[in-house]
Amino acid sequence: MKKAACLCSVFSLILVICSEKFGWAHVNPGDTLTKDNVAQAAELLTPSTLWMVVRGMPMTIRETQKVVWPKAYKEATDKYYGQVKLSVDGRALYNYVAGAPFPSIDLGDPFAGFKIMWNYEQNPYIIDNAGTTFINELVSSQGEVLATYANLWRRMTWLGRLYLDPKPIVPHNPPLHHSNLLGPLSFPQLHKGTMLLSLSYLPPDMPDDTYTYVPQVRRVMRLGIANRGDSVWGTDFDVDSYWGFNAKLGYWTFRVLAEKEILAVVHSGKYGDRSVWCAPRDGKHGIAAALPCVSWEKRRVWVVEGLPTGYPRPYSYSKRVLYIDQDFFAPLIQELYDQHGELWKSLLLCFFSAKWPYGGYPVWPLNGGKYNYEDEWPFIPNGLMVDLQQTQATTFDAPGGMKSILEGKTEWYFNEDIPTNTPEVYSPNYLIQSGR
């Protein structure tokens, strides 16, 4: 592990040297970056994306395209942002109704980091609810699949709702901010039927609840809040990292490290397409088999450092560094550091911002879904959590594992009034009933 950590430091040093030698990064739409010419884009890479390019991931560059807020979200922002207040410690919002709480960020503000993260919490892409099926694959350093997980994910926001009744808030005691439900797993057999529920509460001092249903004993078990940073089911993912950043803001301290331009994936160009991965997973191509070959573009981001300061016992990571997109507040890349301050893992989300990801979407509409998307939505069809120290990764395809788009029966959806994503779904009782 120490050898791998040293290599991460070496790559970071290379990044600095290249920046000083070559000056401003030179990269244009149509270019392809590889390990042979990566120096020309040194300033646009993060330590982890440099690591990926050096290990065989080419970056095909496309033009930068702005992500436009949904009409309802913009209107709510214009109407309500002026009344929003932040608590004296940054851990709570007051007078918030809907939209972006802080549409303008002043980097001279000592609470700029908190304000950016509150914008992420009330982002313009998961406003009322969202969901998808997905496949996780644990890929070794040789490029072989060690384990496969077939799963279902649902999320609901209880505050700042704009499309579905009740709005703008779903009453709950104690008040909830958002909830996530993973499962039931349909594969592997060892974990079949397992479900995981997380509930994020609005009171800043109230710990989030995390429950898992274990079908072998037909019991719901409760996890401690510090365990949310631990790996789930043998993958590289943790509960607090799902789909970007899923931890309780009140247990963290945030500061802005920089405002800069990086290369990231916002219009990946691939959805339900297994050719997204750079090499076959046959054990012959190394970690490149877990790296995405998609379209990258220049994005303006805030680089935000998060320190876990509120946990009752040691947390898995010493810090998280998030690269937050300035258009739509998404953590495009997240880098996680171990207790020795060495870069350990990185989460890369491959967004595909579009009204519809392909013609005829969706092939299998959910009961109650209208799919009347007049606005663009940032789908997340692919991504990975890579362990840079162990040189392995857990990838996801969402929707999962399709040889053909016609095989996807639960694809990405946003703000749909469907019976499988309602307040009643997010409860321990639902876990028990679904597992029987």
Secondary structure, 3 states (H helix, E strand, C coil): CHHHHHHHHHHHHHHHHHHHHHCCCCCCCCCEECCCCHHHHHHHCCHHHHHHHHCCCCEEECCCCCCCCCHHHHHHHHHHHHHCEECCCCCCEECCCCCCCCCCCCCCCCCHHHHHHHHHHCCCCCCCEEEEEEEEEEECCCCEEEEEEEEEEEEEECECCCCCCCCCECCCCCCEEEEEEECCCCECHHHCCCEEEEEEECCCCCCCEEEEEECCCCEEEEECHHHHHCECCCCCCEHHHCCCCCCCHHHEEEEEEEEEEEEECCECCCCCCHHHECCCCECCCHHHHHCECCEEEEEEEEEEEEEECCCCCCCCCCEEEEEEECCCCCEEEEEEECCCCCEEEEEEEEEEEECCCCCCCCCCCCCCCCCCCCCCEEEEEEEEEEECCCCEEEEEECCCCCCCHHHCCCCCEECCCCCCCCHHHCCHHHHHHHHC
